[in-house]
Amino acid sequence: MAIDWTHIPYFAGIDTQGIQRIQQEAHRHTYAAGAFIFAEGEECAGFQVVLDGLVRIYRVNAEGRLHTLSLLRPLSTFNEVAAVDGGANPFNAVAVTRVEVMQISHTCLMDLLSSQRALLGNYVQALAHMNREYIERLEDMTFRTIPSRLAKLFLHEATYSTQIAETPSQLTQEEIASVLGTTREVVGRALRELLNAGLLRKKGRHVYLADRAGLEYLAETNTMPATARQPQCPVPQVME
């Protein structure tokens, strides 16, 4: 897959000389499904761009529980912070499917930042946006109930819309738990709570949005709505 670097927000406005330097320095890598792209704590793997496939970004806590930070598809980028400071990778990256990525080294990126004002401005803006997203996700995990976070996930609200490559209903309950920072059992109870409240309805193994306004209210206020509303639009299967 050929890559048009100007389609990636970080590189919007970069001049021809900068594009040529990137094309000369960037390295393409292919990974089989399940293969590590890099591990947390390893030497800086540079700036990464997903060209094809699905990449999981995650960390593992002291108890061994995996927490998914992002599920990324083309042309998402990752490892931006380590690529700038040259430090160790702050998380794990693994290929969920067969994956192709393009990698730019820390040294090359720093040279580009010093010579390309557009890239520097884009990078600062992107890091600020990323920081806001993580603050919002931290706030969700600290102050929101699991049903509220699950409603937000189903609705593709701002916190998760850029983090999840597939629709939430195509994730297993285990994967949803990993994204929300909880357990499969807790997700199962929250899912039943939304079903019992009439916010979702189930037919066979398929789950449908029954009350979009109610889900939006729960996601926004962290409070279950007082009344249920009539079924609206369907969403695909939630896998057990």
C-alpha positions, 0 to 999 in steps of 0.5 A, a space after each residue: 500500500 502506497 502512503 500519502 503522508 499529507 493525508 495524515 494530520 501530523 504531516 499536513 502542510 509539509 513541503 516536498 523536501 520533507 516528504 522526500 526525506 520521510 520516504 527515504 527514511 521510513 521503514 515498512 514492517 509486516 506482522 502476522 496476527 498475534 505478533 508483537 510490534 513492540 513491548 512496553 519498556 523496550 527501546 523507542 520504536 519510533 513514530 508508527 503509522 498503521 497501513 493495513 490491519 488492526 493494531 491493539 495498544 494496551 498495558 498490563 497491570 501488576 495483577 496481569 489484567 490487560 487494559 486496551 488503550 486503543 484499537 487502531 486501523 489505517 491510517 492511525 498513528 501511535 507511539 508519538 510521545 516516545 518518538 519525540 522524547 526518545 524514551 522507552 515505549 510506554 505501552 505494548 502494541 500487537 497485531 490483531 490481524 495481519 498488519 503493515 506499519 510504517 516506522 519513522 525513527 526518533 532521530 529522523 522525526 526530530 530532524 524533521 521537527 526542527 526543519 518543518 514548521 508545519 510538522 512542529 505545529 501539527 505535532 504540538 496540537 496533536 499531543 495536546 488533543 491526545 492529552 485531553 482525550 486521556 484526561 477524559 478517559 481517566 475521568 470516565 474511569 474515575 467518576 462514571 459507572 460501568 453502565 454509563 461508560 458502556 452506553 458511551 461506548 455503544 454510542 461512539 461518543 468522543 472518548 472512544 470514537 477515535 480509539 475503537 476501530 470496529 463498532 463496539 458490538 463487534 467486540 466480545 464482552 472480554 474486549 469491551 471489558 478491556 477497553 473499559 478497564 473492568 472485567 467481563 463479569 462486570 460488563 455482562 451485568 452492565 449489559 443486562 442492566 441496560 437491557 432491563 432498563 429498556 435502553 437496549 433490547 436483545 433478539 437471539 444473540 443480537 443486541 439493538 439500540 432501543 432508546 438512543 435518547 436514554 443511552 445519550 442521557 446515561 452517557 452524559 449524566 452518569 444517571 439511568 433515565 427515569 423512563 424507557 423509550 420505544 425501539 429505534 435503530 439496530 446495531 450488529 451482534 454483541 458476541 458472548 
